[in-house]
Amino acid sequence: DLEYLDNVSTPLSGSDCIGVWLLYKNKKVCYFIDLEHSAVVGTNATLFLVALGVIAGLVDFVNNPLLEKGVLTPIDLDNKVFLDVISNHVSFREVII
């Protein structure tokens, strides 16, 4: 039922957790966000995080001349730019192993 997606007519409880593992030769780095539905107005945490990821990717695409021919995989994106955009809107945690 679509009424559960808006987080307005029926406030949602719980949260959404999204993250990424970056595997390097000498370490593994995990960035993740755990966002409460109550922290988002007019939508739910899942849709908010997806939209934020799209915006961060577009900001990098528009500002990065190396991406002039397009983006084939997420590895093509500059993770510093991506994290800067994300951190302006939500806090994320970093785990290094």
Salt bridges, closest charged atoms under 4 A:
ASP84 OD2 - LYS80 NZ 3.00
